[in-house]
Amino acid sequence: MDRRLLTALDRDPGASIVELAGRLDVSERTVARRLHRMIRADVVRILGRTLPGFGGRLARLVRAQGPTPALAHLAGDMARHDESRWVRLSRDGGELMCGFVVNADESADPLQAAAAETPRLQVQAHDLLEVWGGSADAVLSPTRELEPVDREILAALAHDGRMRSETLARRIGVDRSTASRRRRRLLEEGVLYLEADIHPAAMAESGDAMLWMHIAPGRIRELGRSLRSRPEVRFAAATSGPCTIVANVALPDRSDLLTFVDEQLAGQGVAHCEIVTMGRVFKRAG
């Protein structure tokens, strides 16, 4: 039941308790109790987000391969950087992956800078050209200048995307109707979207993996949208570099990984797929 609830939240992070209860065919009390318990245990958080490109920023996914002790030490350092959104090691400890949001005029991210001082480390940086998900149709910047109160709302919801309007109003010093109206407008404009930050261990055992795929032009967006529509896929994006699309999948075990790649990617134009099983989490949804 907990995993069913997490899956429902992953697909619709803003769904109300009443809506979630109806979809799962259980009582509202059951949904509320289980959700609050998982929030307290830090299994799931609902966060208010802006797209990586909002405000002229650039989203980048960086891979580093090298000696396991060096990567583990580096992962701890990267987790403390404000620019990092998430930091993870592969299951075998031989690869470090980090998601960063940097200013568009910056040529290097913290991991690339650190790699220059770390021997025997190979680094690949990939710009995220398009991200598919709940925000797939959102714009990268609003059509109007954001007011200070809008930015205060974004800052507050970045810690709790399901914050009640009454609480949000008190937090930013406006009345409830103003807080509710402005939040709704930010959502409608695509400036704000909600994301379920679910601990990887809650959704998968050994079938948590990053898939690095190459696909010929003409089918890139088709594959990206197809991947993100599947409940197993937590993240999908088009990238720069030798691979065209990267996706994170959460499956029960490794045999399911092979089934997913062999069956779900068949006939979709994927010419190459590298599977990297994921391990320790140093930072998630920073």
BAFI-3210 file (N, C-alpha, C; in Angstrom, 3 decimals, decimal comma, padded with zeros to 6 digits):
// residues 286
n [1|2|3|4|5|6|7|8|9|10|11|12|13|14|15|16|17|18|19|20|21|22|23|24|25|26|27|28|29|30|31|32|33|34|35|36|37|38|39|40|41|42|43|44|45|46|47|48|49|50|51|52|53|54|55|56|57|58|59|60|61|62|63|64|65|66|67|68|69|70|71|72|73|74|75|76|77|78|79|80|81|82|83|84|85|86|87|88|89|90|91|92|93|94|95|96|97|98|99|100|101|102|103|104|105|106|107|108|109|110|111|112|113|114|115|116|117|118|119|120|121|122|123|124|125|126|127|128|129|130|131|132|133|134|135|136|137|138|139|140|141|142|143|144|145|146|147|148|149|150|151|152|153|154|155|156|157|158|159|160|161|162|163|164|165|166|167|168|169|170|171|172|173|174|175|176|177|178|179|180|181|182|183|184|185|186|187|188|189|190|191|192|193|194|195|196|197|198|199|200|201|202|203|204|205|206|207|208|209|210|211|212|213|214|215|216|217|218|219|220|221|222|223|224|225|226|227|228|229|230|231|232|233|234|235|236|237|238|239|240|241|242|243|244|245|246|247|248|249|250|251|252|253|254|255|256|257|258|259|260|261|262|263|264|265|266|267|268|269|270|271|272|273|274|275|276|277|278|279|280|281|282|283|284|285|286]
n.u [000,825|001,944|003,844|002,152|000,881|003,076|003,703|001,394|001,655|004,010|003,170|001,246|001,906|000,530|-001,957|-004,939|-005,763|-008,282|-008,514|-006,369|-007,190|-009,451|-008,300|-006,761|-008,590|-009,116|-009,609|-009,783|-008,583|-006,736|-004,960|-004,012|-002,786|-000,746|000,725|001,619|003,190|005,250|006,340|007,340|009,327|011,075|010,873|009,481|009,129|007,275|008,017|008,199|009,134|011,245|011,843|015,013|016,153|015,092|015,311|017,648|019,423|021,401|020,970|022,820|024,202|026,591|029,108|031,476|034,253|036,439|038,912|037,369|037,509|038,282|036,130|033,991|034,763|034,740|032,050|030,842|031,830|030,636|027,948|027,657|027,662|025,908|025,049|024,535|022,004|021,366|023,232|024,895|026,321|027,318|026,250|028,480|030,346|032,119|031,440|030,464|027,647|026,208|023,749|023,532|022,743|023,637|024,866|024,306|026,512|028,691|031,460|032,297|031,321|031,091|032,043|033,555|035,529|036,724|037,674|039,874|041,852|042,073|043,692|043,635|040,940|038,098|035,934|032,698|030,584|027,211|024,861|021,488|019,095|016,370|013,784|011,615|008,449|006,248|006,470|006,725|005,475|005,899|006,993|010,252|010,717|008,861|006,228|006,073|007,432|008,532|007,140|008,266|006,742|005,975|008,392|008,931|006,951|007,781|010,180|009,253|007,640|009,538|010,465|008,257|005,957|003,271|002,211|-000,255|-002,603|-003,234|-001,052|001,029|000,293|000,631|003,362|004,518|003,361|000,865|-002,667|-004,865|-006,275|-004,772|-002,319|-003,151|-004,187|-001,918|-000,137|-001,570|-001,493|001,264|001,633|-000,051|001,218|003,493|005,802|006,139|006,257|005,231|007,019|007,556|009,788|011,200|012,685|015,145|015,405|012,896|011,343|012,555|014,589|017,221|016,896|017,252|018,327|020,359|019,750|021,496|021,029|021,230|019,751|018,518|018,052|014,762|013,160|013,553|012,147|009,749|010,461|011,340|008,977|007,444|008,887|008,711|006,033|005,685|005,257|007,538|009,619|011,454|012,642|013,512|015,469|016,697|020,022|023,211|026,238|027,638|025,489|021,949|019,572|018,851|017,704|016,158|015,292|013,131|012,901|011,819|013,911|017,079|016,598|014,231|015,131|016,494|014,325|012,789|014,480|014,819|012,246|010,538|011,996|012,233|011,752|011,626|013,625|016,070|019,477|021,603|022,179|023,292|023,524|023,517|023,642|022,384|023,608|024,588|023,119|023,981|022,944|019,735|017,364|018,235]
n.v [-001,198|001,221|001,579|001,749|004,127|005,883|005,660|006,790|009,405|010,112|010,299|012,303|014,747|016,807|015,900|015,686|014,444|013,273|012,709|010,902|008,805|007,939|006,973|004,873|003,308|003,224|004,350|007,880|008,430|006,367|006,947|009,495|008,862|007,023|008,588|010,772|009,382|008,408|010,800|011,842|009,962|010,612|009,349|010,270|013,441|016,270|018,622|022,032|023,127|024,797|024,868|023,615|025,443|027,861|031,330|031,711|029,643|026,585|023,149|020,325|017,092|015,137|012,721|010,695|008,588|006,455|005,600|003,870|004,757|007,468|008,482|008,186|009,949|012,311|012,429|013,098|015,691|016,948|016,790|018,763|021,113|024,003|024,135|021,533|019,193|016,494|013,626|010,654|007,342|004,629|001,178|-000,513|001,246|002,461|004,613|007,985|010,032|013,164|015,692|018,975|022,483|025,257|028,597|029,871|030,978|029,755|027,734|025,394|022,962|022,237|019,546|019,056|020,956|019,970|017,572|018,220|018,352|015,844|012,840|010,295|010,362|010,265|012,345|013,167|015,596|016,412|018,395|019,011|018,944|018,820|018,083|015,520|015,056|015,824|018,481|018,800|020,318|022,858|026,300|027,843|030,277|032,881|034,859|037,307|039,721|038,448|039,149|040,229|038,820|036,552|035,225|034,690|032,840|030,731|030,087|029,202|026,981|025,347|023,821|022,540|021,428|020,837|022,563|024,047|026,601|028,451|028,238|028,946|031,587|032,819|032,443|034,099|036,502|037,476|037,617|034,715|034,255|035,685|034,317|031,783|032,402|033,426|031,258|029,420|030,754|030,729|027,999|027,546|029,074|027,648|028,252|027,207|023,866|020,727|018,163|014,791|013,761|010,879|008,455|006,398|003,711|003,055|002,418|000,495|-002,484|-004,052|-003,122|-000,472|001,856|003,757|004,506|004,893|006,026|005,795|007,288|007,734|010,918|012,327|010,669|011,288|012,987|011,595|009,113|010,040|011,094|008,788|007,123|008,536|008,306|005,855|004,023|002,992|004,656|007,219|009,521|011,287|012,526|014,523|014,675|016,347|015,237|011,863|010,081|010,147|010,185|010,005|008,042|007,324|004,379|002,506|-000,577|-003,859|-005,924|-007,068|-008,722|-007,716|-005,361|-006,143|-007,189|-004,868|-003,261|-004,967|-005,394|-003,063|-001,062|-001,996|-001,615|001,157|002,594|002,638|002,422|001,813|000,965|001,699|000,275|001,279|000,248|001,595|002,865|003,960|006,864|010,179|012,713|013,989|015,537|018,277]
n.w [000,000|000,789|-001,252|-003,466|-002,849|-002,943|-005,655|-006,793|-005,842|-007,103|-009,740|-009,539|-007,698|-006,450|-005,764|-003,824|-000,497|-000,595|-003,354|-003,681|-002,008|-003,386|-005,782|-004,850|-003,637|-000,868|002,547|003,378|005,786|006,039|003,926|004,729|007,193|006,450|004,602|006,177|007,992|006,322|005,443|007,844|008,307|006,351|003,914|001,746|000,176|-000,803|-003,099|-004,125|-007,270|-009,708|-013,223|-014,431|-016,280|-015,562|-015,004|-016,427|-015,853|-016,049|-016,456|-015,530|-015,900|-014,438|-014,836|-013,199|-013,257|-011,460|-008,889|-006,191|-003,352|-003,696|-005,143|-003,333|-001,308|-002,788|-003,453|-001,016|-000,718|-002,965|-002,297|-000,442|-001,842|-002,911|-005,527|-006,314|-007,045|-006,722|-005,587|-006,223|-005,898|-008,035|-007,803|-007,640|-006,769|-008,471|-010,038|-010,010|-009,947|-010,518|-010,254|-011,346|-011,048|-012,673|-013,396|-016,663|-017,897|-016,820|-017,290|-016,094|-013,603|-010,023|-009,732|-012,043|-011,644|-009,295|-010,246|-011,729|-009,902|-008,946|-009,261|-011,843|-012,535|-014,515|-016,256|-017,432|-018,707|-019,095|-020,623|-019,798|-022,111|-022,473|-020,227|-019,250|-017,739|-014,993|-015,460|-018,135|-020,101|-019,308|-019,338|-019,741|-018,583|-016,972|-018,485|-017,454|-015,147|-012,122|-008,949|-005,666|-003,704|-005,111|-005,426|-002,770|-002,260|-003,933|-002,648|-000,147|-000,832|-001,876|000,166|001,151|-000,771|-000,547|001,242|003,255|002,308|004,292|006,025|004,297|003,729|006,248|006,496|004,524|004,980|003,927|003,007|003,030|000,601|-001,261|-001,182|-002,082|-004,634|-005,985|-005,881|-007,451|-009,903|-010,478|-010,855|-013,076|-015,017|-015,393|-014,090|-011,578|-010,417|-008,988|-007,276|-006,414|-004,142|-003,677|-001,661|-003,109|-002,199|-001,346|-003,497|-005,029|-005,209|-006,164|-008,664|-009,358|-011,535|-013,839|-017,167|-020,061|-023,169|-026,748|-029,510|-032,797|-034,512|-034,785|-033,325|-030,720|-028,814|-028,839|-027,695|-025,180|-023,987|-023,999|-022,265|-019,803|-019,292|-018,200|-015,165|-013,934|-014,541|-013,236|-014,027|-016,948|-019,622|-022,348|-023,509|-023,934|-025,585|-026,088|-025,629|-026,149|-024,655|-021,187|-018,473|-015,325|-013,750|-011,599|-010,403|-009,230|-009,192|-010,636|-012,823|-013,770|-014,815|-017,156|-018,565|-018,894|-020,522|-022,716|-023,645|-023,343|-024,612|-027,122|-030,589|-030,468|-031,543|-030,226|-030,299|-028,697|-025,293|-022,175|-019,019|-015,739|-012,568|-009,552|-006,384|-003,257|-001,771|-001,565|-001,633|-002,195|-004,236|-003,763]
ca.u [000,000|002,835|004,424|001,078|000,689|004,230|003,562|000,349|002,226|005,002|002,449|000,473|002,327|-000,402|-003,268|-005,438|-005,989|-009,526|-008,218|-005,502|-008,005|-010,291|-007,494|-006,251|-009,758|-008,984|-010,187|-008,958|-007,805|-005,602|-003,999|-003,397|-001,908|000,438|001,505|002,288|004,233|006,380|006,970|008,126|010,480|011,870|010,760|008,990|008,870|006,698|008,741|007,899|010,332|011,235|012,631|016,430|016,496|014,430|016,227|018,906|020,314|021,671|020,995|023,920|024,400|028,022|029,538|032,906|034,722|037,780|039,052|036,200|037,674|038,306|034,773|033,169|035,165|034,282|030,591|030,526|032,105|029,644|026,651|027,620|027,600|024,559|024,688|024,165|020,622|021,432|024,557|024,796|027,331|026,821|026,257|029,837|031,189|033,091|030,984|029,762|026,762|025,707|022,943|023,859|022,137|024,667|024,597|024,564|027,815|029,755|031,959|032,536|030,575|032,003|032,689|034,602|036,625|037,412|038,332|041,166|042,826|042,005|044,324|042,972|039,499|037,554|034,678|031,881|029,509|026,120|023,804|020,135|018,489|014,925|013,424|010,217|007,834|005,079|006,725|007,168|004,899|006,108|007,923|011,483|010,697|007,523|006,029|006,011|008,448|008,028|007,162|008,906|005,884|006,030|009,656|008,793|006,137|008,642|011,142|008,551|007,182|010,704|010,651|007,015|005,085|001,871|001,905|-001,613|-002,641|-003,214|000,330|001,805|-000,056|001,303|004,808|004,987|002,755|-000,254|-003,892|-004,975|-006,723|-003,638|-001,361|-003,738|-004,290|-000,584|000,394|-002,261|-001,001|002,612|001,461|-000,651|002,199|004,608|006,968|006,202|005,649|005,455|007,763|007,663|011,152|011,031|013,970|015,248|015,236|011,485|010,676|013,262|015,628|018,437|016,525|017,365|019,421|020,362|019,862|022,074|020,603|021,475|018,656|018,696|017,129|013,436|012,360|014,064|011,059|008,772|010,935|011,360|007,608|007,018|009,547|008,197|004,655|005,700|005,413|008,874|010,603|011,376|013,274|013,986|015,914|017,591|021,298|024,319|027,231|027,481|024,157|020,884|018,574|019,155|016,505|016,306|014,184|013,066|012,269|012,061|015,210|017,882|015,977|013,233|015,869|016,703|013,011|012,400|015,293|014,626|010,869|009,958|012,748|012,198|010,947|011,578|014,755|017,256|020,578|022,562|021,697|024,201|022,795|024,356|022,853|022,711|023,801|024,458|022,610|024,620|022,056|018,608|016,490|018,768]
ca.v [000,000|002,388|001,759|002,225|005,541|006,598|005,694|007,770|010,729|010,370|010,705|013,526|015,176|017,763|015,291|015,826|013,196|012,703|012,146|009,731|007,732|007,412|006,220|003,651|002,602|003,078|005,497|009,082|008,315|005,482|007,690|010,549|008,254|006,454|009,668|011,512|008,521|008,367|012,129|011,932|009,077|011,126|008,467|011,083|014,864|016,922|019,880|022,966|023,268|025,532|024,140|023,947|026,595|029,072|032,374|031,658|028,623|025,438|021,871|019,495|015,807|014,863|011,366|010,580|007,236|006,445|004,746|003,949|005,653|008,869|008,867|008,311|011,220|013,395|012,487|013,875|017,099|017,455|016,897|020,003|022,268|024,512|023,912|020,139|018,811|015,138|013,021|009,216|006,429|003,391|000,090|-001,041|002,305|002,919|005,786|009,033|010,834|014,357|016,653|020,341|023,635|026,308|029,726|029,514|031,466|029,016|026,667|024,184|022,778|021,871|018,247|019,219|021,703|019,082|016,509|018,705|018,173|014,450|011,979|009,078|010,555|010,595|013,070|013,550|016,517|016,389|019,381|018,494|019,785|018,824|017,146|015,122|014,731|016,644|019,833|018,698|021,355|024,160|027,203|028,011|031,540|033,460|035,929|038,562|039,844|037,951|040,093|039,649|037,849|035,309|034,561|034,178|031,629|029,689|029,689|028,450|025,704|024,511|022,938|021,794|021,769|020,625|023,480|024,588|028,018|029,236|028,241|029,722|032,999|033,300|032,412|035,205|037,748|037,957|036,908|033,373|034,297|036,140|033,215|030,737|032,885|033,550|029,909|028,847|031,408|030,224|026,649|027,634|029,655|026,737|028,675|026,284|022,546|019,917|016,932|013,867|013,298|009,589|007,786|005,280|002,404|002,781|002,023|-000,557|-003,214|-003,962|-002,700|000,979|002,019|004,809|003,983|005,863|005,503|006,550|007,131|008,607|012,055|012,059|009,921|011,594|013,431|010,509|008,160|010,680|011,146|007,401|006,638|009,191|007,902|004,574|004,211|002,595|005,669|008,336|010,701|011,099|013,800|014,532|015,197|016,535|014,183|010,685|009,505|011,084|010,226|009,310|007,821|006,566|003,454|001,847|-001,870|-004,734|-006,590|-006,912|-009,411|-006,795|-004,392|-006,726|-007,268|-003,520|-002,836|-005,851|-005,353|-001,728|-000,228|-002,618|-000,928|002,596|003,235|002,704|001,674|001,444|001,259|001,372|000,133|001,493|000,055|002,672|002,474|004,885|008,208|011,191|013,870|013,833|016,712|019,441]
ca.w [000,000|000,810|-002,586|-004,341|-002,529|-003,481|-007,113|-007,097|-005,590|-008,132|-010,953|-009,294|-006,359|-005,854|-005,529|-002,461|000,232|-001,128|-004,672|-003,507|-001,438|-004,452|-006,737|-004,224|-003,105|000,586|003,238|003,481|007,018|005,752|003,108|005,546|008,194|005,793|004,013|007,251|008,545|005,393|005,456|009,072|008,169|005,240|002,752|000,639|000,367|-001,973|-003,200|-005,190|-008,091|-010,968|-014,201|-014,362|-017,098|-015,076|-014,576|-017,165|-015,333|-016,910|-015,746|-016,026|-015,242|-014,560|-014,480|-012,917|-012,986|-010,880|-007,701|-005,315|-002,188|-004,130|-005,544|-002,129|-000,669|-003,653|-003,353|000,177|-001,009|-003,915|-001,621|000,341|-002,726|-003,165|-006,930|-006,571|-006,743|-006,183|-005,683|-005,979|-006,411|-008,611|-006,829|-007,469|-006,236|-009,454|-010,782|-009,280|-010,782|-009,828|-010,985|-010,945|-011,698|-012,652|-014,264|-018,053|-018,342|-016,149|-018,155|-015,324|-012,372|-008,939|-009,920|-013,049|-011,022|-008,360|-010,998|-012,210|-008,826|-008,500|-010,263|-012,347|-012,558|-015,828|-016,047|-018,581|-018,343|-020,068|-020,424|-019,982|-023,138|-022,226|-019,173|-019,351|-016,458|-014,722|-015,933|-019,522|-020,946|-018,684|-020,009|-018,989|-017,856|-017,026|-019,455|-016,704|-014,103|-010,849|-007,839|-004,470|-003,022|-005,885|-005,100|-001,411|-002,376|-004,493|-001,621|000,896|-001,368|-002,173|001,315|001,374|-001,886|-000,180|002,345|003,229|001,959|005,525|006,515|003,341|003,919|007,462|006,283|003,688|005,446|003,109|003,360|002,457|-000,795|-002,072|-001,273|-002,916|-006,020|-006,586|-006,084|-008,597|-011,113|-010,741|-011,399|-014,406|-015,930|-015,574|-013,311|-010,451|-010,525|-007,789|-007,516|-005,287|-003,905|-003,013|-001,446|-004,066|-001,568|-001,100|-004,732|-005,751|-004,511|-006,977|-010,007|-009,464|-012,504|-014,852|-018,528|-020,985|-024,470|-027,988|-030,463|-033,950|-034,577|-035,319|-032,353|-029,384|-027,936|-028,768|-026,705|-023,868|-023,442|-023,774|-021,052|-018,593|-019,049|-017,531|-013,720|-013,474|-014,909|-012,318|-014,611|-018,326|-020,190|-023,501|-023,058|-024,860|-025,441|-026,940|-025,448|-026,498|-023,590|-019,943|-017,665|-014,089|-013,571|-010,299|-010,609|-008,069|-009,186|-011,848|-013,952|-014,318|-015,623|-018,476|-019,219|-019,292|-021,657|-023,858|-024,161|-023,437|-025,547|-028,452|-031,592|-030,231|-032,200|-029,364|-030,907|-027,654|-023,945|-021,087|-017,762|-014,552|-011,349|-008,617|-004,998|-002,142|-002,000|-000,734|-001,613|-003,099|-004,367|-003,042]
c.u [000,864|003,410|003,373|000,841|001,842|004,142|002,523|000,862|003,258|004,326|001,713|000,778|001,353|-001,768|-003,665|-005,590|-007,239|-009,264|-007,365|-006,295|-008,887|-009,510|-007,009|-007,365|-009,576|-009,565|-009,225|-008,067|-006,566|-004,532|-003,274|-002,407|-000,617|001,330|002,280|003,406|005,465|007,082|007,847|009,404|011,397|011,919|010,336|008,841|008,244|007,286|008,209|009,178|010,123|012,103|014,092|016,817|015,882|015,472|017,585|019,892|020,432|021,718|022,050|023,991|025,844|028,323|031,049|033,232|036,145|037,845|037,902|036,405|037,652|036,910|033,871|033,488|034,638|032,765|030,156|030,751|031,032|028,281|026,523|027,545|026,150|024,101|024,224|022,724|020,563|022,811|024,430|026,012|026,641|026,934|027,657|030,818|032,169|032,668|030,190|028,918|026,193|024,840|023,223|022,949|023,126|024,222|025,043|025,941|028,985|030,184|032,145|031,656|031,544|032,724|033,797|035,805|037,428|038,195|039,711|042,261|042,861|042,606|043,453|041,446|039,066|036,165|034,016|030,745|028,478|025,115|022,456|019,395|016,972|014,626|011,945|009,704|006,604|005,223|007,029|006,653|005,111|007,105|009,147|011,533|009,308|007,445|005,922|007,151|007,853|008,170|007,808|008,054|005,868|007,296|009,635|007,971|006,980|009,619|010,473|008,152|008,337|010,970|009,419|006,006|003,607|001,446|000,499|-001,570|-002,586|-001,785|001,219|001,552|000,638|002,811|005,296|004,299|001,702|-001,510|-003,988|-005,348|-005,591|-002,630|-001,876|-003,768|-002,914|000,063|-000,253|-001,755|000,401|002,560|000,940|000,332|003,385|005,870|007,209|005,609|006,004|006,142|007,788|009,105|011,055|012,395|014,042|014,980|013,768|010,776|011,357|014,240|016,912|018,140|016,482|018,561|019,232|020,574|020,353|021,863|021,011|020,350|018,833|017,703|015,801|012,539|012,748|012,928|009,994|009,187|010,922|009,980|007,095|007,620|008,904|006,752|004,576|005,969|006,798|009,911|010,408|011,869|013,701|014,342|016,749|018,880|022,234|025,300|026,910|026,131|023,102|019,883|019,110|017,865|016,875|015,081|014,281|012,235|012,624|013,428|015,871|017,278|014,900|013,891|016,049|015,389|012,582|013,161|014,964|013,242|010,353|010,703|012,735|011,289|010,862|012,805|016,011|018,345|021,565|021,982|022,724|023,411|023,769|023,466|023,346|022,771|023,570|024,006|023,300|023,749|020,933|017,745|016,973|018,169]
c.v [001,255|002,642|002,218|003,717|006,376|006,723|006,733|009,192|011,097|010,862|012,025|014,033|016,119|017,195|015,412|014,455|012,496|012,036|010,884|008,547|007,100|006,557|004,897|002,797|002,255|004,328|006,684|009,017|007,439|006,206|008,728|009,969|007,741|007,566|010,424|010,684|008,500|009,716|012,280|011,099|009,492|010,147|009,275|012,530|015,379|018,325|020,731|023,257|024,294|024,740|024,553|025,196|027,900|030,079|032,320|030,624|027,453|024,187|020,977|018,208|015,392|013,467|011,374|009,128|007,305|005,513|004,958|004,856|007,132|009,346|009,064|009,617|012,407|013,550|013,293|015,352|017,694|017,647|018,192|021,255|022,702|024,210|022,485|019,882|017,390|014,559|011,540|008,482|005,237|002,276|-000,468|000,010|002,901|004,122|006,714|009,812|011,968|015,167|018,044|021,331|024,781|027,465|029,384|029,967|030,756|027,834|025,354|024,171|022,342|020,543|018,329|019,957|020,812|018,002|016,928|018,501|016,733|013,544|010,784|009,180|010,987|011,193|013,379|014,445|016,560|017,477|018,707|019,434|019,878|017,747|016,826|014,702|015,570|018,047|019,883|019,826|022,762|024,994|027,394|029,322|032,142|034,583|037,286|038,572|039,365|039,026|039,432|038,599|036,512|034,527|034,013|032,892|030,476|029,178|028,837|027,060|024,783|023,528|022,083|022,195|021,606|021,532|024,056|026,087|028,900|029,360|029,094|031,214|033,580|033,407|033,649|036,530|038,335|037,215|035,598|033,400|034,745|035,019|032,125|031,150|032,936|032,179|029,277|029,446|030,909|028,814|026,697|028,167|028,725|027,172|027,669|024,941|021,760|018,615|016,099|013,384|012,049|008,928|006,557|003,914|002,051|002,219|000,871|-001,268|-003,065|-003,502|-001,197|001,266|003,268|004,137|005,102|005,332|006,409|006,238|008,145|009,768|011,659|011,342|010,250|011,995|012,346|009,491|008,768|010,711|009,748|006,848|007,233|008,820|006,576|004,758|003,845|003,687|006,901|009,635|010,353|012,459|013,567|015,214|015,504|015,383|012,966|009,988|010,578|011,278|009,463|009,177|007,049|005,683|002,803|000,583|-002,807|-005,411|-006,494|-007,617|-008,542|-005,713|-004,900|-006,805|-005,898|-003,083|-003,649|-005,719|-003,928|-000,824|-000,783|-001,831|000,567|003,312|003,341|001,809|001,172|001,820|000,774|001,368|000,291|001,336|001,010|002,167|003,625|006,280|009,163|012,439|013,616|015,087|017,898|020,718]
c.w [000,000|-000,577|-003,592|-004,117|-003,082|-004,998|-007,527|-006,888|-006,641|-009,409|-010,763|-007,879|-005,673|-005,558|-004,063|-001,807|-000,303|-002,480|-004,560|-002,957|-002,506|-005,443|-006,160|-003,635|-001,626|001,233|003,239|004,720|006,791|004,955|003,947|006,543|007,560|005,204|005,088|007,865|007,635|005,291|006,688|008,984|007,018|004,068|001,536|001,093|-000,919|-002,024|-004,340|-005,963|-009,196|-011,935|-014,127|-015,149|-016,637|-014,601|-015,248|-016,660|-016,312|-016,046|-016,378|-015,207|-015,509|-014,054|-014,248|-012,600|-012,449|-009,695|-006,722|-004,098|-002,571|-004,488|-004,325|-001,395|-001,462|-003,582|-002,137|-000,030|-001,915|-003,255|-000,838|-000,517|-002,955|-004,587|-007,202|-006,169|-006,185|-006,460|-005,325|-006,522|-007,068|-007,575|-006,592|-006,950|-007,221|-010,268|-009,875|-010,269|-009,952|-010,780|-010,456|-011,664|-011,547|-013,531|-015,691|-018,535|-017,660|-017,008|-017,419|-014,073|-011,279|-009,143|-010,960|-012,465|-010,079|-009,090|-011,491|-011,167|-008,306|-009,560|-010,630|-012,326|-013,959|-015,645|-017,380|-018,090|-019,465|-019,717|-020,644|-020,926|-022,984|-021,200|-019,295|-017,992|-016,275|-015,253|-017,420|-020,401|-020,380|-019,478|-019,137|-018,220|-017,980|-018,049|-018,767|-015,679|-012,785|-009,771|-006,623|-003,769|-003,768|-005,542|-003,668|-001,405|-002,907|-003,442|-000,540|000,400|-001,754|-001,041|001,588|000,309|-001,593|000,973|002,184|002,966|003,200|006,059|005,611|003,526|005,143|007,238|005,531|004,015|004,533|003,548|002,576|000,976|-001,721|-002,269|-002,207|-004,383|-006,700|-006,803|-007,316|-009,897|-011,482|-011,330|-012,834|-015,437|-016,196|-014,861|-012,186|-010,847|-009,265|-008,167|-006,245|-005,199|-003,045|-002,848|-002,360|-003,447|-001,328|-002,315|-005,452|-004,837|-005,315|-008,394|-010,177|-010,365|-013,349|-016,202|-019,431|-022,399|-025,618|-028,962|-031,583|-033,914|-035,226|-034,327|-030,905|-028,441|-027,787|-027,699|-025,306|-023,232|-023,140|-022,491|-019,804|-018,297|-018,293|-016,034|-013,205|-013,671|-014,029|-012,934|-016,025|-018,901|-021,427|-023,078|-024,222|-024,660|-026,284|-026,798|-025,690|-025,373|-022,384|-019,144|-016,410|-013,919|-012,200|-010,456|-009,453|-008,055|-010,552|-013,052|-014,595|-015,161|-017,042|-019,250|-019,716|-020,538|-022,892|-024,476|-024,353|-024,416|-026,970|-029,389|-031,411|-030,781|-031,370|-029,948|-029,862|-026,312|-022,930|-019,786|-016,605|-013,325|-010,277|-007,178|-004,029|-002,568|-001,033|-000,615|-002,598|-003,055|-003,568|-003,531]
res [m|d|r|r|l|l|t|a|l|d|r|d|p|g|a|s|i|v|e|l|a|g|r|l|d|v|s|e|r|t|v|a|r|r|l|h|r|m|i|r|a|d|v|v|r|i|l|g|r|t|l|p|g|f|g|g|r|l|a|r|l|v|r|a|q|g|p|t|p|a|l|a|h|l|a|g|d|m|a|r|h|d|e|s|r|w|v|r|l|s|r|d|g|g|e|l|m|c|g|f|v|v|n|a|d|e|s|a|d|p|l|q|a|a|a|a|e|t|p|r|l|q|v|q|a|h|d|l|l|e|v|w|g|g|s|a|d|a|v|l|s|p|t|r|e|l|e|p|v|d|r|e|i|l|a|a|l|a|h|d|g|r|m|r|s|e|t|l|a|r|r|i|g|v|d|r|s|t|a|s|r|r|r|r|r|l|l|e|e|g|v|l|y|l|e|a|d|i|h|p|a|a|m|a|e|s|g|d|a|m|l|w|m|h|i|a|p|g|r|i|r|e|l|g|r|s|l|r|s|r|p|e|v|r|f|a|a|a|t|s|g|p|c|t|i|v|a|n|v|a|l|p|d|r|s|d|l|l|t|f|v|d|e|q|l|a|g|q|g|v|a|h|c|e|i|v|t|m|g|r|v|f|k|r|a|g]
***
